[in-house]
Amino acid sequence: MSSSSDNAPSTRRPFLEIRCGGVRLVVQHIPYKLITVVTTVAGAVTGSLWFPR
């Protein structure tokens, strides 16, 4: 017999929720892979602009 909590919606709050007019953007968890790629690319671009040869 399954418990009643199996069918209950998740009570966790989203990591980020943005509402603008009729548009709603919800991020449930931190996208670590995306953040890693973006910071790596941004660091490489910034480094090449900061220390040009």
Stockholm file with secondary structure:
# STOCKHOLM 1.0

chainA/1-53         MSSSSDNAPSTRRPFLEIRCGGVRLVVQHIPYKLITVVTTVAGAVTGSLWFPR
#=GR chainA/1-53 SS CCCGGGSSCCCCCCSEEEEETTEEEEECSCCHHHHHHHHHHHHHHHHHHHSCC
#=GC SS_cons        CCCGGGSSCCCCCCSEEEEETTEEEEECSCCHHHHHHHHHHHHHHHHHHHSCC
//
